[in-house]
Amino acid sequence: MNKDRVEGKVKDIAGRVERQAGEWTGDTNAQVKGAAKQVEGKVQNAWDQAKDATKKTAADDKASKRPRSVPDDVESRESIEEKRRNRG
């Protein structure tokens, strides 16, 4: 979990508390502010999760690519030499 996701979670929880307090006291303004803060936190958390998933996918793709051990021009020279030996 990175810093941005933690901040998003904190906003989500603070928004829940504010919204709930508004419900208990009957303060609609606090309910609306709390709900807005809660949504902001959820969006921030989701955005950072998406960024993390993208980074992980890119890293997995990079790790899964098999490196070429022999360049094409070396392979072609070897196959030419082998063909010459087989003919002679």
Secondary structure as GFF3:
##gff-version 3
##sequence-region A 1 88
A	DSSP	alpha_helix	3	25	.	.	.	ID=ss1
A	DSSP	alpha_helix	28	64	.	.	.	ID=ss2
A	DSSP	alpha_helix	72	87	.	.	.	ID=ss3
###
